[in-house]
Amino acid sequence: MFEEGNYSPGGNGEMAPLKAYILAKLLWNPNTDVEQHIREFLNAYYGKAAEPIYSYLKLLHEQVKGNVHARIYDPPTAPYLNDTFLEEAERLFDEAEKLAENEEVKLRVQVARLPIWYVKLATNRVSGEAKRELLEKFLRIAKRAGITHISEWKSLDEWVRETLAR
């Protein structure tokens, strides 16, 4: 059995703790109720912030329902990562951050939000001072979480330099 859920150096790939939990549950019982386990994980990991995180996951899934096939190496320009999606995702993460009952949970919420910021930065949806501020927040949270790479091919510091240069 080969499964892949978080291969990025430095860890913390998108929703990595949730992926690891669900993969373990599926190994134990391939016919398990995945939705139930998603809910139980989110409640345990995000506490009071679980509901907006769950809504974000549902929102993301809605983006690829039907004839869209999301692939592992889809670029940040993928059509399902549109402005409407990003705005709603930001709103949900704002709500989740407000509900986080302590700094540990708040950091978990912020790490879950990094992919949204990555898309915005990588596709130049923000510019000027707003871009610099978002990049600084991104870097601060990523470093607090121990993230060292954006992908297996690019270090966090290298990506930041490239993003600033664009």
N, C-alpha and C positions, 0 to 999 in steps of 0.2 A: 504494500500500500504506500503510495506516495501522495502527500498532500502538501500544499503550499499556501501559506497564509500571511507570512511576514518575512520576506527575504531581504529587506533593505538593511544595509549596514547601519549600525546605531539603533536599529529597532524603530518602533512606532510608525510603521507603515499604516496606511489608512484603516482605521478600525481594527488594528491588529489584535488587541486583547479580545474583542468580540469574535473575530475570526477563529482565534485559537480555541476559545471556549466552545463555539459551535462545531468546529471540526472534531474536538474531543467527544462531544455528545454524539455526533454522527458515527464516530468509530465505535462507540459503545453500543449504539442502537441506530442503524441506518434508517429505521422507520419512525424515529422519534418526532415529536412535535416541535419543529424548529422555531416556529413563532413563539411558543411558550418559553423556550430557552432564550430567545432574544430578549423577551420581556424580563425574565428573571435576571439575566446578566445585566441589562441596563439598569434595573432597579438596584442591584447590589453595587454596581460600579459607579453610577452617576447619582444615586440617591434621588433627591427631589428634582434634579435636573433631567431625570430619565425621560419624561414625557416629550419635551421638545427634541431630544436626541432621537427618540423613536419616530417622531414626526419628520425629522430630517431624513432618516433612513427610508421612510415611506415615500417622501418627496423624491428622493433620488431614484428609487425603484420605479416610481411613476414615469420618470423621464425616459426610461428605457423599455417600458411595456410596449407590446405590439411588435412591430417589425424592426426595432432597433436592437442591435447586438452590441453590447458593451464588451470590449476586449481588454485584456490586461495591460496592453501598451497603448491604449487610446490617448491621443494628445489632448492637452488642455483646450484645444480648439474644437473638440468634438461637439456636434450640434446639441446634444442633450445637456451640455454645460453652458446653457444660454443665460442671458442677463436676468430673465425672470426667475429662473432657478436660483441663481446666485443671490439675488435680493432676498428671496424667501428663506434661503439657507442662512444668510446673515441674520435675519430677523429671529429665526429659531435659535441660533447660537447665542444671540444677545439675551434671549429669554432664559436659555439654559445657564448662562453665566450668572445671571441674577439669582437663579434658584440654587446654585451650588452652595452647599452649607459650610464648606471650609476650603482652604487653599489647595489641598490635595485634589479635591473633586473639581475645583475651578481649573486647575492645570489640566486635568483629564479632558474637560470640556474644550479648553483652548487647543489642546493637541488634536482633538477631533475636528476642530475648525480649520486647522492648517491647510488641508487640501483645497478648501474654498479660497483661501488667500493665495495659495499657490497658483490656482487657475487665474485669478484676477491679476496677479503679478506677471505670470508667464505670457498672458495674452494682452498685456498692456491696457487693461481695463481701468487702470488708475495711472495717473501721471503726476509729474511735478512733485510738490511737497507731500501730497497725499500718498504717492508711491513710496517716497523715502520713509514716511512714518509707518506705513503698512509693512514695509520690508524690515524696519527696525523691530516692530512688534513680532513679526514672524521669526526673526532671528533670535530675539530674546526668549520666546517661548520654546523654540526648537532646542536651543542650548540648555534651557532648564530641564527639558525632557530627555536630554542626552542624545538627541538626533545629530548624527555626524554627516549623513549623506542625503541628498535629494533622490538619488537613484543609485544603483550599484555602480554606475559609471561616473557619477559626479558628486564631489563633496559639497557640503552645505556652503562652505566659504567660497568655493569656486562659483557656485550658482549665484550667490549674492553679488559677487563682483560682476558677473555677466549681466545680471538683472539691472544693476545700477548703471551699467554702460549702455543699455538699450534706451 
